[in-house]
Amino acid sequence: MLQVLTIVLPIFLLIGTGFAAVREGILEARDMRILGTFTITFAMPALIVRTFASSPIREVIDPRFLVGYGLVSLVLFAVIYLAARRLYTQPAARTAMQAMGASMSNSGFIGFPVATMALGSSAAAGLAMCLLVENFLILPAALVLAEKGRASGRTTPEILHEIAGRLIRNPLVIAIFAGFTIAVTGLKPPAPVFKAIDLLAGTAAPVALFAIGGILAGMKPGGQPKGIGLVALGKLILHPLGMLGALTLWPPADPTLVKAMLIFASAPMIAVYPIIGGRYGEEEFCAATLFVTMIGGFVTLSTVLFLVL
């Protein structure tokens, strides 16, 4: 238990520091969005490129991890989407946001820092594969369903074309392609460039944790308690349990990646959840849901760490 606390407490202390900085007026909530943008645009892409460039491709991409994590996340997305449609009368966009919130972990801001402290450098490979699933499966599915709810005459191909255009400009997606190219060709950046990438990558975890605390401090919770409960149930309970089932049937060969799958799945949803939801008028609901799952995530992550370490 002491080992678990040693891993979890520094994570939540950093989040708490960001929270206190905004609440005490040292920084403002908009400053946290700048830090979040820095992390997503520069630090996380640098981490992905460094991961691919530092290891053989077979050590970065494990088919069992990728297939297992992807299938569980996609099935959970469908289950929560269908359950929300049956249980609640609400806009289509909120249903899509509920499904995304339950099945898309905060791999970069929460899962990666926790996994790094628990598992070491192997966590970076897990992060790369989680980002592949999240950016090429879960996020597009959620955006397509949300956009269809307010299509205003647009056809499905037009919606897909718009979303594809957004995805190929996403810095994380660009970093995945760049890193994959480096890993396949073996052409590494010059030493000074790689050193700069390495320095940027090292800022990803601490800056992300500080930023998420500040973002939480600036949120105004709202929304339907039952709808929030459904997302929290999916994200904190069903996602880890589904991953455990996948690991029982077809585990990765590397035991460290087995643990990484469970840790990433037990993290709360992505920090930009309210920002994505805000595009469809669901910012308050998403902010409240993120707040609840962040609190519950402390228990979930602690439990998973206790079981896997």
N, C-alpha and C positions, 0 to 999 in steps of 0.2 A: 504493500500500500504506500509506503514511503517513496518507493521508486516512481509510482504513478503520480503522486503529488509533486515530486521533483520535476516531472515533465510538464504536468498540466498547469501548476501554479505560475511559473514564469510566463506562460502564454496568456493567461487571464490577467496577470499583473500588468503586462504590456497593454492589453485591451483596456484595463481599468485606468491606466495612466492617460491614454488617449481620451477616455470618457471624462476623467476629472479635468483634463486640460481645457476641454470645451465647456464643461459645466461651470468651471471657475473663471471663465472668461480670458484665460491665457491665450487660447486660440479660438477661432470661430469654426462653426460647422462647415462653412464653405472652404476653409483651409484643408479640412479632411478630404474633401472631394478632390482637391489638387493633389494631395498625397496619394489618394486612390488612383487618380489618373496617371501619376508618375509610376506607380507600381505596375499597373496594367499595361502601360504603353512602353515602359523601358525596363524595369527591374525583372518582371516575370518573363518577358521575351528573352532577356539576356540569360536568365536561368535555364530556359528551355534550350537555347542554342548551346550553352555550356554543357548541359547534360548530354545532348546528342554528340557534341564534338569530343567529349572526354571518354566516351565508352563505345565499344563496338555495337553496331545496330542490334545484334541479337541480344545484347544485355539491356538495351533500352526498350525494345518492343518484345513483349511476351504474349503470344497469341492467346494463351489461356486467360491471362489477366484481362486483355483487351476484349475478348469475346464475352467472358463472364461478367465483367463490369458493365459492358455495353448492354447485354441482354437484360440483366437485372434492372438497370436504370430505365431502359425502354419499357419493360413490362410494368414496372411501378408507375411510370408516367401514364400509361394507358389505364391502369387500374384506378388511380386517383382521378384522372380526367372523367372516366365513366361514372365513378362514385359521386363526384361533385355534380355532374349533370343530373344524376338521378335524385340527389338529396336536396339540391338548392335551385331556386329560381333566381338566376343572376346573369349578368352579362357574360357572353362567351369569352371575353378577354380574361375575366377573373378565373373562370374555369381553367383556362390555359395556364395562367400564372400559378394556380394551385398545383397543377400537375408538374410544372417546371420546378416549383419550390420543393416539392417532395422528392424529386428524383435527381436534382442537380446540386451536388455538394459544393461547399466553399473549399475547393481543393487547394487553391493558391494561398488564400489568406489564413485559413485555419488548418485544413488537413495537412498541408505540406510542413508548416512549422512544427506541428505535433509529431508527425511521422519522422521528421528529421531528428528531433530530440530523442525519439524512441528507437529509431532504426538506423540512423546515420545517413550516409550518402546514397544509400539505395532508395531513399524516399524520392529522389529526383526523377528516377525512371518511372515510378508510380505516378508522379505528378504529370509527366509528359503523356502517359496513356490516359489518365483521367481527363486531361484537357482535350485529347482527341475525341473521346466519347461525348464530352459536354459541348464542344464547339461544333461537332459534325453530326450529332444525333439529337441531343436533348434541346439545345437552344433553337436550332432551326424548326424542330417540331412545334415548340411552344410559340414561336413567332408566326409560323404559318397559320396555326389555329387562331391566335389572337388577331392577326390581320384579316382573316376570313370573316371574323365577327364584325368587322367594320369595313368590309371590302369596298362598299360604295360603287358597285359595278365592275370592280376589277376582277379579272379571271384568275384562276389558280396559277397558271403559268406566269402571269404578270407578277403575282405575289412572290412566287418562288424566285423569279429573276431579281426582284428587288432585294430579297433576303440574301441571295447568293452574292450580290454585289456588296452588301454590307459585310458579309463574312470574309470575303477575300481581302478586304481592307482592314480587317481586325488584326492588330499587332501580334496577338497570340497565335493566330492562324498563320500569319506570315513567318513567325519564328519557328513554328512547327515544320513548315515546308523548308525553311532555310537550314534548320538543324538536321532534318532528314537528309537533305542534299549533302551536307557536310559529312554525315555519318556514312552515306553510301559511297561517295566519291573519295573520301579520305583527305580532301583538300581543306586543311584547317586555316583559319585566319592567321595573319602574321602575329608574332609574339606580342607586340605592343597592343594590337587590337584585341587579342584574346585576353590580355591582362585587364583591359578596360571592361570587357564583357564580364570577366570574373568579378571585378569590383562591384559592378552594377548588380550582378546576380546575388551577391552577398547582402544587399540591402532589402531584398524582396520580403523576407519573412518579418523582420522587426518593423519596417515601415508599414507593411500591410496590417499587422496587428494593432499598431498605434492608431492607424487611420480608421479601422473598423470600430474601435472604441469611441472615437470622436464622432463618427457617423451615427452611432447608436444614441449618443448624447443629444444630437440635434434632431432626432426623430419625434414625430407626434403620433403615437399609436392610435389606431382606430380600426374599425372593421367588424365583421361578424365573428363572435367567439367560436361558433361551431365550425365555420369555415377555416379558421385558424387552427383549430384542433385537428381537423382532417389532415392539413399539411404537416403539422408537427408530428402526428402519428406516422405519416408516411416517411418523413425525413429521418426522424430520430429512432424509430422502431422498425418499420418495415424495410427500409433500405439496408440497414446493417443485417437484419435477419435474412433478407433475400440474398445478400452477398455471402452469408454464412452457408446457405443452401447451395449456392453455386460452387463454393470452395469444397464442399463435401463431395459434390459430383465430379468436378474437374479442376483441381487446384493447380496453380502455377508450380513449376518444378522448384523454384527458389522459395524457401520458407519465409524469407523476408518479405517477398511480394505478397504472400498470403496474408501476413499481418498488415501490410500496407493497404490491401483492398478493404479490410475491415475498418481501418482507421479512417481512410478517405470517405467511406460510405457513412460513417457515423458523425461526420462533421455537419454543422448547420448548412443552410443554403447559401448561395453566393452573396457577397456583400452588396453587389449592385442590384440585388433583387428589387428594392423599392424604385431604383432608377429606371429599370426596365418596365416595371409595373406602371410607373408614372406616365409612360408614353400612352397607356391605354386607360388612364384615369383611375388606376388602382394603387397609387403610391401609399396611401394611408393603410390600406389593407396589407400590402406587402411589408411596410415598415413595422406594423404591429406583429406580423407573423415572424419576421426576422428577429425581432426583439425576444419573442417567446422562445424561439428555437435556439437562440444564443444562450439563454439561461438554461434551457433543458440540455443543450449540447455539453455543458460542463459535466453533467451527470453521465450522459451517454458516452462521451469520450473517456471519462475516468473509468467507467465500467469496462469498456472495450480494452483499454490499456491494461487494466488489472487482469483481464482474461488472456491477453496475448503475450504479456511479458513474463 
